[in-house]
Amino acid sequence: MKRTTVFVPEQVEQDLHHYARQDNRPTASLVREALEEYVARRRQPPSLPSFAAQFASGHAGTAEDTDAILFKALSPHGDQLKRKATARTRATTATKSRR
């Protein structure tokens, strides 16, 4: 902790001593608490990066519905595999029928 000197009006000093006795606390403790609250109120909230919300879709729930959105027109394994399997079956059947 760092020591500092603060000049305050006499009435403020009297009030500080009064509240310190009332709360059974040192005056310095009240001053530290008041300064901490003041600084906390003045502190700027952390800012977002400049690219935040640049790519907003305008739709709520996009992150949760990613798979449904990506594969809306695609069937990543289903249709493609069925087509290949059907083509293989036809080729195998045609080969067997030639024998």
Secondary structure, DSSP 8 states (H G I E B T S, - for coil): ---------HHHHHHHHHHHHHHT--HHHHHHHHHHHHHHHHS------TTTTTT--S-TTTTTTHHHHHTSS--TTHHHHHHHHHHHHHHHHHHHHH-
